[in-house]
Amino acid sequence: MPTDQDHMQKALALAAVAAEHGEVPVGAVVVVNDQVVGEGWNQPILSNDPTAHAEIVALRNAAANLANYRLTDATLYVTIEPCTMCAGALNHSRISRLVYGATEPKSGVVESNGCLLNTTYLNHRLETVGGVLAEECSALMSEFFQRRRQQQKAEKKNS
């Protein structure tokens, strides 16, 4: 039986795909009954879509595969703590459970900047688990941005 760590490994692999395409490396999978029913990786640049965060792409993929916009028995695994937009999508999809890797101090709204998902004005509650493979998830982000800064520095130097 797959564990949270197993599913997060799949999300990490998808995050690596995002990085290969020059996108911020975030990956996500939606799981129902231990089966992946949706997956996504960050692709707002590639798709020219500001809403194409990994979570949104995975939710859309899962909803299409299940032919239902409600994902009531599903768990979303994502490498980084979701932002406001993605937290809203999780609420509207009625996801049962969120498992994320590293916190996102700048824009995360599950732990870092309050818990948007459990505010009293929302009519849906979901279980949240953070810190699954957090070191690996954080390292992938740190390495990506370090490479990006080095590239920008080299480009400045050569211009």
C-alpha positions in Angstrom: 0.0 0.0 0.0 1.6 3.3 -1.0 2.4 5.8 1.7 2.3 9.6 1.8 6.0 9.6 1.0 5.5 7.4 -2.0 2.9 9.8 -3.5 5.1 12.8 -2.6 7.9 11.2 -4.6 5.7 11.2 -7.6 4.9 14.9 -7.0 8.7 15.6 -6.7 9.2 13.9 -10.1 6.6 16.2 -11.6 8.3 19.2 -10.0 11.5 18.2 -11.7 9.6 18.2 -15.0 8.5 21.8 -14.3 12.2 22.8 -13.6 13.3 21.2 -16.9 10.8 23.5 -18.6 12.1 26.6 -16.7 9.0 26.7 -14.5 9.1 27.0 -10.7 9.5 23.4 -9.6 6.2 22.4 -8.0 4.5 19.1 -8.7 1.1 17.7 -7.5 -0.8 14.5 -7.7 -4.4 13.7 -6.8 -5.0 10.2 -5.3 -8.2 8.3 -4.7 -8.0 4.8 -3.1 -4.2 4.8 -3.5 -4.5 5.4 -7.3 -3.2 8.5 -9.0 -6.2 10.1 -10.8 -4.7 13.4 -11.6 -1.3 15.0 -11.9 0.2 18.4 -12.7 3.3 20.5 -12.6 3.7 24.3 -12.6 3.3 25.6 -16.2 2.0 29.2 -16.2 4.9 30.4 -18.4 4.7 27.5 -20.9 0.9 27.7 -21.1 0.5 31.5 -20.8 -1.9 30.8 -18.0 -1.4 32.5 -14.6 -3.7 29.9 -13.0 -1.6 26.9 -14.2 -0.1 26.1 -10.8 0.6 22.4 -10.2 -2.3 22.0 -7.9 -4.8 23.6 -10.3 -3.5 21.4 -13.2 -3.7 18.3 -11.1 -7.2 19.1 -9.9 -8.4 19.8 -13.5 -6.8 16.5 -14.6 -8.4 14.5 -11.8 -11.9 16.1 -12.3 -11.7 15.3 -16.0 -10.6 11.7 -15.4 -13.3 11.2 -12.8 -15.9 13.1 -14.7 -16.8 15.0 -11.6 -15.8 18.5 -10.3 -16.2 17.3 -6.8 -13.2 15.3 -5.5 -14.6 14.4 -2.1 -12.6 11.2 -1.5 -9.4 12.5 -2.9 -6.0 13.6 -1.4 -3.9 16.2 -3.1 -0.1 15.8 -2.7 1.9 18.9 -3.5 5.6 19.7 -3.0 5.1 23.2 -1.7 2.4 24.7 0.7 -0.4 26.1 -1.5 -1.1 29.8 -2.3 -4.4 31.6 -1.9 -5.6 30.7 -5.4 -4.8 27.0 -4.9 -6.3 26.9 -1.4 -9.5 28.3 -2.9 -9.5 25.6 -5.6 -9.0 22.9 -3.0 -12.0 24.3 -1.1 -14.2 24.4 -4.2 -13.2 20.9 -5.3 -14.1 19.5 -1.8 -10.8 17.6 -1.6 -10.8 15.6 1.6 -7.1 15.8 2.4 -4.1 18.0 1.5 -0.5 16.7 2.0 2.3 19.1 1.2 6.1 19.1 1.5 7.8 22.3 2.3 6.3 25.5 3.7 6.2 28.6 1.5 6.9 31.6 3.7 6.1 34.2 1.1 2.8 33.0 -0.2 1.7 29.8 1.6 -1.7 30.1 3.3 -2.0 26.7 5.0 0.6 27.3 7.7 3.0 30.1 6.9 0.5 33.0 6.6 -2.4 31.7 8.6 -4.6 28.8 7.7 -7.0 30.0 5.0 -8.5 26.5 4.6 -9.9 26.4 8.1 -11.5 29.9 8.3 -15.0 30.0 9.7 -16.5 31.5 6.6 -15.7 28.5 4.4 -18.2 25.7 4.4 -15.7 22.9 3.7 -13.0 21.5 6.0 -10.2 19.3 4.9 -7.4 17.5 6.7 -4.0 19.0 6.2 -0.6 17.3 6.7 2.6 19.3 6.1 6.3 18.5 6.1 6.2 15.3 4.1 9.6 15.0 2.4 10.0 18.7 3.3 13.8 18.7 2.9 13.7 17.2 -0.6 10.9 19.6 -1.6 12.7 22.6 -0.2 16.1 21.6 -1.7 14.5 21.3 -5.2 13.2 24.9 -4.9 16.5 26.3 -3.5 18.6 24.7 -6.2 16.2 26.0 -8.9 16.4 29.6 -7.7 20.1 29.4 -7.1 20.6 28.2 -10.7 18.3 31.0 -11.9 20.3 33.7 -10.0 23.6 32.3 -11.4 22.2 32.4 -14.9 20.9 36.0 -14.5 24.3 37.0 -13.1 26.1 35.4 -16.0 23.8 37.1 -18.5 24.4 40.5 -16.9 28.1 39.9 -17.0 28.0 39.0 -20.7 25.9 41.9 -21.8 
